[in-house]
Amino acid sequence: MASVITAEHLTKWYGPRLALDGVSLAVDRGEIMGLLGPNGSGKTTVLRILAGYLRPSAGTARIAGLDVVNDSLAARRRVGYVPEDAPLYAGMTVREFLNFMGRLKGLTGPGLTAAVDAASERLALDGVRRTPIGTLSRGYRQRVAIAQALLGNPDLLILDEPTNGLDPRQIIEMRGLIRALSGERTILVTSHILGEIEQVADQVAILVQGRLLGVHALRSPAEGVRLRLRIRGDRPSVLARLHGVPGVSHVEVEDEARAPLVTYLVLAETASVAESLAVAVTGGGFGLLVLEPAPLELESLFLRLTGATLERR
């Protein structure tokens, strides 16, 4: 599947300060990528480079195959961007604003009308089209901001902190909206709330101090199935036994504080490997106390990666 986002060694200096340090990532069509990191980690800088607002100091980025520097205008036409606290014209009605933004994107005549109607319907704005934006709730204003980003049917939708300031009900609605939009386009979303990324994203990229620490799948079956086993027995012998099971691609020790009762994490190709693991462990004379799914815990992963990076520095 072709990548909608392809970034290679993106680097950005603000004077003497290094904001991005050789960031590379790729996101396929239809995927939701969560960009996660503490304040000042470089998330917004990545978004602004991809949206064409900033030029990288080094490295390249392409949107649907178009270079964001050399093919800037064409690349920007493939992007819908909703910055945090998106600027809206409070005195305009929703329809006036969407018509205005559509014309800025080159839409005219029946094409503009159709695009505004489609975006309004998709974002459930039909009931407030004649309402001045300044009188809308925070949730509706966020919907208006996303609606303008959808005009022109972009390949990539960039959402910077889309749930910021929303109440719990609006947050739930926004999650559903983001998931519903992903089948038609690629979405890049940032949040400082780990649970929000975990709820909507297919994979997460973790940034700290301008460096990409890794990209981790949250839902993709291509990454395999994670299983947790608690086994009583000699650790080297158990590890050898687990590695020998067909379909096992990786084994690591999660906890050995109560040895010889040790907890292992196993990455397997499919869930059916669990039965083979049970047979291998018990057949080897070891005690199998726990065998259960071990979904990726984003909070633990984030703390482990960011803590290790900050300690090294």
RODO-2510 file (C-alpha; in nm, 4 decimals, decimal comma):
residues 313
     n   res          X          Y          Z
     1     m     0,0000     0,0000     0,0000
     2     a     0,1340     0,3432    -0,0988
     3     s     0,2298     0,5805     0,1811
     4     v     0,0461     0,9130     0,2010
     5     i     0,3122     1,0520     0,4369
     6     t     0,6783     0,9817     0,3715
     7     a     0,9221     1,1779     0,5890
     8     e     1,2950     1,1112     0,5786
     9     h     1,5464     1,2557     0,8261
    10     l     1,3417     1,5689     0,8965
    11     t     1,5515     1,8203     1,0860
    12     k     1,4520     2,1675     1,2014
    13     w     1,6617     2,4311     1,3709
    14     y     1,5163     2,7440     1,5339
    15     g     1,8326     2,9491     1,5539
    16     p     2,0658     2,7551     1,7883
    17     r     1,7868     2,5227     1,9108
    18     l     1,7389     2,1836     1,7480
    19     a     1,3628     2,1186     1,7385
    20     l     1,3643     1,8070     1,5163
    21     d     1,6520     1,5644     1,4929
    22     g     1,6372     1,3386     1,1857
    23     v     1,2743     1,2213     1,2126
    24     s     1,1659     0,9572     0,9590
    25     l     0,8222     0,7980     0,9350
    26     a     0,5707     0,6647     0,6831
    27     v     0,1925     0,6422     0,7109
    28     d    -0,0207     0,4431     0,4676
    29     r    -0,3519     0,5434     0,3153
    30     g    -0,6472     0,5009     0,5510
    31     e    -0,4364     0,4740     0,8670
    32     i    -0,4620     0,6868     1,1801
    33     m    -0,1197     0,7779     1,3154
    34     g    -0,0996     0,9226     1,6649
    35     l     0,1887     1,1582     1,7351
    36     l     0,2680     1,1536     2,1051
    37     g     0,5189     1,3418     2,3145
    38     p     0,5580     1,5910     2,5993
    39     n     0,5390     1,9658     2,5407
    40     g     0,8342     2,0835     2,3337
    41     s     0,8969     1,7408     2,1820
    42     g     0,8559     1,8609     1,8218
    43     k     0,5025     1,7368     1,7446
    44     t     0,3683     2,0683     1,6166
    45     t     0,6870     2,1294     1,4163
    46     v     0,6316     1,7990     1,2336
    47     l     0,2707     1,8943     1,1598
    48     r     0,3634     2,2388     1,0298
    49     i     0,6301     2,0981     0,7993
    50     l     0,3862     1,8431     0,6565
    51     a     0,1191     2,1118     0,6156
    52     g     0,3621     2,3412     0,4309
    53     y     0,3752     2,6090     0,7008
    54     l     0,7451     2,5502     0,7754
    55     r     1,0439     2,4490     0,5665
    56     p     1,2682     2,1806     0,7160
    57     s     1,6317     2,2701     0,7758
    58     a     1,7233     1,9286     0,6324
    59     g     1,5519     1,6117     0,5185
    60     t     1,2480     1,5622     0,2975
    61     a     0,8749     1,5081     0,3346
    62     r     0,6211     1,3981     0,0743
    63     i     0,2429     1,4020     0,0805
    64     a     0,0914     1,1537    -0,1668
    65     g     0,4252     1,1567    -0,3504
    66     l     0,4525     1,5383    -0,3651
    67     d     0,7489     1,7101    -0,2035
    68     v     0,6317     1,9651     0,0550
    69     v     0,9072     2,2083    -0,0487
    70     n     0,9570     2,1593    -0,4223
    71     d     0,5877     2,0872    -0,4927
    72     s     0,4546     2,3017    -0,2100
    73     l     0,1239     2,4226    -0,3557
    74     a     0,0294     2,0839    -0,4990
    75     a     0,1218     1,9101    -0,1709
    76     r    -0,0808     2,1562     0,0346
    77     r    -0,3879     2,0846    -0,1770
    78     r    -0,3665     1,7246    -0,0516
    79     v    -0,3711     1,8330     0,3152
    80     g    -0,6505     1,9423     0,5469
    81     y    -0,5035     2,1033     0,8585
    82     v    -0,6734     2,1786     1,1918
    83     p    -0,4254     2,3461     1,4273
    84     e    -0,4809     2,3572     1,8014
    85     d    -0,7253     2,6414     1,8764
    86     a    -0,7976     2,6761     1,5044
    87     p    -0,8622     3,0395     1,4075
    88     l    -1,2232     3,0957     1,3015
    89     y    -1,4060     3,4140     1,2012
    90     a    -1,6541     3,4625     1,4842
    91     g    -1,8723     3,7101     1,2909
    92     m    -1,9313     3,4762     0,9966
    93     t    -2,2044     3,2176     0,9897
    94     v    -2,0944     2,8575     0,9467
    95     r    -2,2005     2,8538     0,5806
    96     e    -2,0286     3,1869     0,5063
    97     f    -1,7068     3,0623     0,6605
    98     l    -1,7097     2,7295     0,4755
    99     n    -1,7859     2,9053     0,1448
   100     f    -1,4996     3,1476     0,2097
   101     m    -1,2538     2,8676     0,2936
   102     g    -1,3672     2,6675    -0,0084
   103     r    -1,2990     2,9607    -0,2416
   104     l    -0,9511     2,9978    -0,0870
   105     k    -0,8928     2,6343    -0,1841
   106     g    -0,9941     2,7028    -0,5437
   107     l    -1,3492     2,5677    -0,5318
   108     t    -1,6166     2,7575    -0,7255
   109     g    -1,9748     2,7261    -0,8457
   110     p    -2,1542     2,3923    -0,8117
   111     g    -1,8309     2,2250    -0,6961
   112     l    -1,8063     2,4638    -0,4006
   113     t    -2,1725     2,4169    -0,3093
   114     a    -2,1425     2,0386    -0,3233
   115     a    -1,8241     2,0378    -0,1141
   116     v    -1,9731     2,2640     0,1557
   117     d    -2,2935     2,0586     0,1657
   118     a    -2,0992     1,7322     0,1961
   119     a    -1,8715     1,8647     0,4727
   120     s    -2,1663     2,0123     0,6630
   121     e    -2,3556     1,6853     0,6467
   122     r    -2,0516     1,4802     0,7480
   123     l    -1,9859     1,7003     1,0523
   124     a    -2,3558     1,7301     1,1473
   125     l    -2,3568     2,1066     1,0908
   126     d    -2,6796     2,1351     0,8896
   127     g    -2,8703     2,2682     1,1901
   128     v    -2,6242     2,5540     1,2545
   129     r    -2,5363     2,6683     0,9010
   130     r    -2,6919     3,0115     0,9563
   131     t    -2,5514     3,0491     1,3085
   132     p    -2,2632     3,2936     1,3739
   133     i    -1,9529     3,0934     1,4666
   134     g    -1,8892     3,3103     1,7728
   135     t    -2,2108     3,1852     1,9358
   136     l    -2,1343     2,8141     1,8902
   137     s    -2,0144     2,5798     2,1640
   138     r    -1,6523     2,4662     2,1690
   139     g    -1,7541     2,1291     2,0262
   140     y    -1,9370     2,2814     1,7314
   141     r    -1,6508     2,5217     1,6600
   142     q    -1,4164     2,2220     1,6436
   143     r    -1,6546     2,0562     1,3984
   144     v    -1,6505     2,3692     1,1820
   145     a    -1,2692     2,3669     1,1840
   146     i    -1,2637     2,0031     1,0701
   147     a    -1,5307     2,0696     0,8074
   148     q    -1,3162     2,3383     0,6431
   149     a    -1,0206     2,0994     0,6460
   150     l    -1,2248     1,8418     0,4541
   151     l    -1,3077     2,0827     0,1715
   152     g    -1,1259     1,9707    -0,1427
   153     n    -1,1251     1,6061    -0,0277
   154     p    -0,7631     1,5959     0,0991
   155     d    -0,5587     1,2758     0,1167
   156     l    -0,4262     1,3735     0,4594
   157     l    -0,6126     1,5217     0,7550
   158     i    -0,3926     1,6716     1,0281
   159     l    -0,5532     1,7253     1,3691
   160     d    -0,3508     1,8995     1,6394
   161     e    -0,5014     1,8285     1,9848
   162     p    -0,8574     1,7913     1,8457
   163     t    -1,0155     1,7114     2,1860
   164     n    -0,8508     1,9986     2,3728
   165     g    -1,1132     2,1903     2,5708
   166     l    -1,4020     1,9566     2,4904
   167     d    -1,6320     1,8146     2,7547
   168     p    -1,6500     1,4340     2,8067
   169     r    -1,9487     1,3872     2,5747
   170     q    -1,7853     1,5950     2,3006
   171     i    -1,4623     1,3967     2,3396
   172     i    -1,6485     1,0698     2,2839
   173     e    -1,8199     1,2153     1,9767
   174     m    -1,4867     1,3415     1,8415
   175     r    -1,3293     0,9968     1,8792
   176     g    -1,6103     0,8428     1,6780
   177     l    -1,5797     1,1123     1,4120
   178     i    -1,2042     1,0602     1,3731
   179     r    -1,2452     0,6852     1,3356
   180     a    -1,5265     0,7347     1,0829
   181     l    -1,3138     0,9689     0,8702
   182     s    -1,0106     0,7389     0,8574
   183     g    -1,1438     0,4951     0,5994
   184     e    -1,1410     0,7641     0,3312
   185     r    -0,8152     0,9376     0,4138
   186     t    -0,5014     0,9204     0,6250
   187     i    -0,5200     1,1002     0,9600
   188     l    -0,2325     1,2340     1,1683
   189     v    -0,3475     1,3303     1,5166
   190     t    -0,1625     1,4642     1,8210
   191     s    -0,2629     1,4621     2,1843
   192     h    -0,0933     1,4993     2,5203
   193     i    -0,3505     1,2534     2,6602
   194     l    -0,2301     0,8971     2,6088
   195     g    -0,5795     0,7524     2,6394
   196     e    -0,7064     0,9610     2,3491
   197     i    -0,4370     0,8305     2,1145
   198     e    -0,4991     0,4766     2,2368
   199     q    -0,8710     0,5099     2,1585
   200     v    -0,8402     0,6276     1,7970
   201     a    -0,4982     0,5494     1,6470
   202     d    -0,3800     0,2430     1,4562
   203     q    -0,0191     0,3195     1,5434
   204     v     0,1683     0,5718     1,7526
   205     a     0,4935     0,7596     1,6935
   206     i     0,6646     0,8806     2,0119
   207     l     0,8727     1,1987     2,0042
   208     v     1,0965     1,3310     2,2797
   209     q     1,3241     1,6346     2,2483
   210     g     1,2926     1,6288     1,8695
   211     r     1,3890     1,2629     1,8324
   212     l     1,1612     0,9837     1,7155
   213     l     1,1902     0,7029     1,9710
   214     g     0,9860     0,4566     1,7704
   215     v     0,6627     0,3754     1,5885
   216     h     0,4435     0,1133     1,7557
   217     a     0,1296    -0,0560     1,6252
   218     l    -0,1770    -0,0366     1,8463
   219     r    -0,4159    -0,2374     1,6305
   220     s    -0,2373    -0,3658     1,3210
   221     p    -0,2304    -0,7472     1,2971
   222     a     0,0906    -0,7157     1,0986
   223     e     0,2698    -0,6648     1,4295
   224     g     0,1496    -1,0041     1,5536
   225     v    -0,0138    -1,1063     1,8821
   226     r     0,1328    -1,0287     2,2248
   227     l     0,0975    -1,2949     2,4926
   228     r     0,1972    -1,2914     2,8599
   229     l     0,3050    -1,6167     3,0263
   230     r     0,3950    -1,6751     3,3914
   231     i     0,6055    -1,9892     3,4139
   232     r     0,7816    -2,1710     3,6982
   233     g     1,1169    -2,3099     3,5889
   234     d     1,4786    -2,2421     3,5015
   235     r     1,4799    -1,9169     3,3003
   236     p     1,7368    -2,0114     3,0292
   237     s     1,5638    -2,3446     2,9714
   238     v     1,2210    -2,1819     2,9505
   239     l     1,3474    -1,9179     2,7074
   240     a     1,4947    -2,1862     2,4826
   241     r     1,1660    -2,3745     2,4924
   242     l     0,9602    -2,0652     2,4032
   243     h     1,1922    -1,9619     2,1193
   244     g     1,1548    -2,3105     1,9710
   245     v     0,7784    -2,2829     1,9207
   246     p     0,6848    -2,2272     1,5525
   247     g     0,5209    -1,8876     1,5008
   248     v     0,7053    -1,7170     1,7867
   249     s     0,9002    -1,4154     1,6614
   250     h     1,0213    -1,2603     1,9876
   251     v     1,0434    -1,3446     2,3586
   252     e     1,1447    -1,1148     2,6425
   253     v     1,1513    -1,1388     3,0195
   254     e     0,9008    -0,8966     3,1716
   255     d     0,9501    -0,9748     3,5408
   256     e     1,1817    -1,2162     3,7223
   257     a     1,1645    -1,0662     4,0702
   258     r     1,0033    -1,3851     4,2047
   259     a     1,2223    -1,6374     4,0232
   260     p     1,1895    -1,9251     3,9520
   261     l     0,8374    -1,7880     3,8807
   262     v     0,9111    -1,5627     3,5813
   263     t     0,6806    -1,3566     3,3560
   264     y     0,7540    -1,3569     2,9825
   265     l     0,6186    -1,1506     2,6930
   266     v     0,5902    -1,3401     2,3651
   267     l     0,5240    -1,1898     2,0216
   268     a     0,3546    -1,4517     1,8053
   269     e     0,2352    -1,4483     1,4448
   270     t    -0,1230    -1,5495     1,5313
   271     a    -0,3365    -1,6127     1,8396
   272     s    -0,3391    -1,9857     1,7613
   273     v     0,0265    -2,0048     1,8698
   274     a    -0,0988    -1,9834     2,2310
   275     e    -0,1990    -2,3503     2,2249
   276     s     0,1451    -2,4553     2,0985
   277     l     0,3099    -2,2487     2,3714
   278     a     0,1019    -2,4193     2,6403
   279     v     0,1930    -2,7621     2,5036
   280     a     0,5642    -2,6713     2,4812
   281     v     0,5792    -2,5362     2,8373
   282     t     0,3911    -2,8179     3,0089
   283     g     0,5588    -3,0793     2,7873
   284     g     0,8970    -2,9528     2,9043
   285     g     0,8031    -3,0124     3,2663
   286     f     0,7600    -2,6445     3,3563
   287     g     0,4695    -2,4994     3,5532
   288     l     0,2381    -2,2760     3,3485
   289     l     0,0423    -2,0459     3,5822
   290     v    -0,0731    -1,7735     3,3379
   291     l    -0,1204    -1,7513     2,9602
   292     e    -0,3163    -1,4424     2,8527
   293     p    -0,3313    -1,1715     2,5849
   294     a    -0,0979    -0,8782     2,6552
   295     p    -0,2145    -0,5777     2,4518
   296     l     0,0330    -0,2956     2,4120
   297     e     0,0094    -0,0696     2,7175
   298     l     0,0765     0,2727     2,5742
   299     e     0,1263     0,4401     2,9104
   300     s     0,3955     0,1922     3,0170
   301     l     0,5635     0,2097     2,6768
   302     f     0,5627     0,5905     2,6797
   303     l     0,7061     0,6163     3,0304
   304     r     0,9716     0,3542     2,9583
   305     l     1,0881     0,5159     2,6324
   306     t     1,0736     0,8774     2,7474
   307     g     1,2298     0,7996     3,0839
   308     a     1,5214     0,6147     2,9282
   309     t     1,5816     0,8952     2,6779
   310     l     1,5726     1,1709     2,9383
   311     e     1,8085     0,9751     3,1642
   312     r     2,0622     0,9393     2,8811
   313     r     2,0595     1,3129     2,8364
***
